[in-house]
Amino acid sequence: MADADFLKKLGIKFPIIQAPMGGGLSTPELVAAVCDAGGLGSLAAAYLKPDQILDEFRRTRALTDKPLNINLFVGGYEIEALRDARPMLSLLGEIHERLGLPAPVLPTFPPDPFPGQFEAVLEARPAIFSFTFGIPSSDAMKRLKQRGILAIGTATTIEEARLLEKSGVAAVVAQGAEAGAHRGTFLGSFESSMVPTLELVRAIRPVVSVPVIAAGGLMDGRDIARTFALGASAAQLGTAFLPCPESGTPEAYRRALLSARTDTTVITRAFSGRPARGLRNTFINKLQGKEDCILPYPLQNALTRPMRTAAAKRNDAGFLSLWAGQGVTRARSLPAAELIQRLIAEMKEAGISMQ
Ligand SMILES: Cc1cc2nc3c(=O)[nH]c(=O)nc-3n(C[C@H](O)[C@H](O)[C@H](O)COP(=O)(O)O)c2cc1C
């Protein structure tokens, strides 16, 4: 049985959340299509400047009047002494030459963009604000509450879920080890926080009183129904929405997703400096055994951006970050509204009743 109270609180019809997907993937068109189909669409704002956040929000609002979510990264910077960047610059130099780019230069350690981005979120005033990599300050949580914005945080362990509940979130996303892209881990080590989605939902459900949203490797309604049987109230899917025509997925990335025949995803720090799951490709292979020269997040992320942008333009999947969850081989190329209808039909077939 779907959690009718939670759906009512979020203002949506179906317990399906399209995950925020940074880097231009979750476009206003995708978000609006999901919202109009009865799910919750999420704008990924972590890589956007405050004025870009407001602009994306307005563009989405022009397409739908349904409740929507804006998502940010809360910190996540590795505060550590900067390693010698020369080996990384030299390795990247060869790739830049191949892609016809000027030699890479080391970006300066950027200030945390969260405070400015957060002000833009407050100004946009979406129905929901979700976050990952940490927890906003109690003052920030208070300001969300004052504006009637529901907060949703990401947990990869029981301890993180407990802390999130204490901070006043309306729900916790249980991000399992199968999930595509960055790990949300913010307590303990990344290695010790790789709990499979079903196990994580089962573990978190009894220790928090707020609704649990399952995420990680969920591709069809049967997958979602399994998490509901363990107490999840909604499901957040990323990889499943990447092939939708409304998404901003570059062509080479789209092809790689739809042609993944076996599970070839790996957890890598190669692209951003922070562990994330994606399809193995040339760049990941090039850095294998050379993990020591990878710079911390967000420096590595900024450093590899020109390479990724050039690779997208050239349709070269070898040097793009091909983020994907472990369910990638079951990705379907369907318009977002149709995907949601199928997911709901499959959930019903699997015994989940909807109102
Ligand atoms: C391409 C991509 C980008 C993502 N970007 C974000 C993001 O900006 N913020 C966030 O909270 N989660 C992000 N996620 C993680 C999702 O919220 C979610 O945990 C994940 O997609 C679930 O696993 P799945 O991809 O197997 O469905 C991203 C996932 C993908 C696939």
The ligand as an ORCA input file, in Angstrom:
! r2SCAN-3c Opt
* xyz 0 1
  C      23.840     10.906    -13.454
  C      23.473     11.018    -12.017
  C      23.664     12.231    -11.348
  C      23.291     12.356     -9.997
  N      23.400     13.580     -9.380
  C      22.896     13.733     -8.116
  C      22.810     15.019     -7.511
  O      23.183     16.046     -8.101
  N      22.318     15.081     -6.246
  C      21.859     13.979     -5.565
  O      21.392     14.110     -4.437
  N      21.929     12.763     -6.126
  C      22.421     12.611     -7.373
  N      22.448     11.362     -7.949
  C      22.127     10.168     -7.139
  C      20.635      9.917     -7.083
  O      20.029     10.820     -6.197
  C      20.290      8.482     -6.604
  O      20.879      8.211     -5.370
  C      20.711      7.430     -7.606
  O      20.465      7.810     -8.923
  C      19.974      6.115     -7.324
  O      20.527      5.061     -8.043
  P      20.106      4.673     -9.563
  O      20.865      5.618    -10.433
  O      20.570      3.273     -9.671
  O      18.633      4.852     -9.690
  C      22.789     11.222     -9.294
  C      22.607     10.011     -9.974
  C      22.922      9.903    -11.327
  C      22.707      8.585    -12.029
*
